[in-house]
Amino acid sequence: MRSLDADLVDVAPAPCADGAEVAGPTVADVMVSRPKTLPAGASVAAVRAVLADDHVVMVLLTEDGVLRGTLLRDDLPDTAPGAAAALPLSRLTGRTVAPAVPLADVHALLVRTGRRRLAVVDDEGRLLGLVCLKRRRTGYCTDAGVAERARSRRCAPETPAPPR
């Protein structure tokens, strides 16, 4: 079993005496399965552009499907040049979770720490999805909700017509 990040060790699924899976929903049951990503070689400017959308909380940097780093707004100092590589400013520790971890444990962790996102990775570090706790902390983002928001943004007029 892959060791989880330091603050998630206490929420790893506990094996049952009969070897059965832990009952209840897991991270895999609520994760967004197609999160937006940037290539691991993305620039600071590219990350800033993605984070300009207030719905984006965490940027995922990947290479060949493997998660190489995560970035939050606080990870990007104002002094970081836009042309600089973003990966050295990123981190994974404390920002990933395995898909089989019980959702109740992850929810408690997110609420306790004030975080809203965790990247879901397998034992080899392949990105499987994103746990995305909603702003009001009443539920989780879904693939359907993300797709609907993207559709509505594409259909919305960019600027209102001037009055005549």
N, C-alpha and C positions, 0 to 999 in steps of 0.2 A: 504494500500500500504506500502510495506517495505521501510524504510528510506534508502537511498543510502549512500554510504560513503561520508564523509565531502566534498571532492573535486568533487563529482559527483552530489551533490544535485542540482546544477544549470543546470544539463543536464537531469533531470528526465523528462519523457514525459509529456507534458502539455495537460490536457484534452481539447477536443474541445467542443464548445458550444452544439453541437448536440449529444455528447457522442461518436462520431466516433473516431477511432484510428488515430494517427498522420500519415500523408502520408509519403512515402519514406521508404527506407530500415532501418531496425533496427539491433541491435547487433545480434539478433538471425539469421539474414540472412547471416552473414559472419563468425560466430564463427566456430572454429574447434570443432566438436561435440564429438570427442573421444580423448581428450588430455591425454597425459601420466601423470600418478600420482604416488605418493609414499604413502605408509601407513602413518598415522599420527605418528606412533611410529618410523619412519625412523631415522637413525643416521645421524650425520653431514657428516660422510664419504660417506654414500649412496647418500646424496644430492650433495656433491662435485663430485662424480662420474658421476651423471646425468648432472651436469653443465659443465663437461669437454667437452661436445658436444657444439660447439659454436652456434648451432642453438637453443639450449635451453636457454631461457632468464629467465623463471620463473618456479620454481618447485612447484607443487600443492600437498599439504598433505591432504589426505582424510581419513575419517573413516565412513564406511557404506554409502558411496556416498555423505557425507556431507563434504564440504570444511572446514578444520580446520586451515589451514595456508598456506601462500605463502612465498617463499624464492627467493631472487635475490642473485647474487654473493656478492654484498655489504653487505648483511645481515649476512654473515659468516665470523667472524673475523678469521684471521690466527691463533690465539691462541686457537680457539675452538677445543677441543679434538675430534678426529674422532669418538670415541665411544659414545660421548654425544648425547643426544636426540636433534633433529633439531627443533622440534615444539616450544620450548621456544624462539627460535631466529626468528621465523616466525611472520608474521602479515597479517591481512586481511584489515584493514582500508586503504582506498585509492587504493585498488587493486581488487575490485570487481565491477560488474555492473549487472543490471537487463537485461533480454533479450529484453524487449520492448523499451529500451532507443533508441532514434533515432541515427543511425550510424553517421550522420553528426556532431552531438554534441560530440559523443565519439571521432571521428576522430580529431576534433578541440582540444579537451582536450589532447589527446595523443601527437599531434604535439606541442601544447603549453608547455607541461610538459616534453617533450623528452622521454616519456615512449613508450613502444611498446606492452605491454601485459596487459590484464585485465581478471580475471576469471569471468565467467558468472554464476551467481547463482540465484536460485529462492527465494521466500519469506522465505523458511525454511533453506536456506543456502546450499541446494543441488547443487552440481556442475553440470552444464549443458553443459559447454564448455569453450572455451578460445578465446578471441579476440586477434589476432596475426597480428599486423601490420608488414609488411615486412621491412627488413633492409633499403631499399631505400625509404620507406614510400609511395610507389606508389600503394599499394594494400594490400590485406589480404591473409594470409595463408589459404589453404583449406584442407579439409579432403583428397581429391585426391592428392594434392601436398605433403602432409605429408606422405601418403602411398607410393607414388612414390619415395620419398627420402629414405625411409626405405628400399624399394626393391632394389634400386640401391646400397645402402651401403652393403646389404647382398650379392649382386652379385659381388661387386668389390673385386679384389684380395687384401689381406692384405699387402703383400710385393711383390715387383717385383722379378722375377726370376733373379738370378745372371748371369752376362754375361759369355759366354764361350770363 
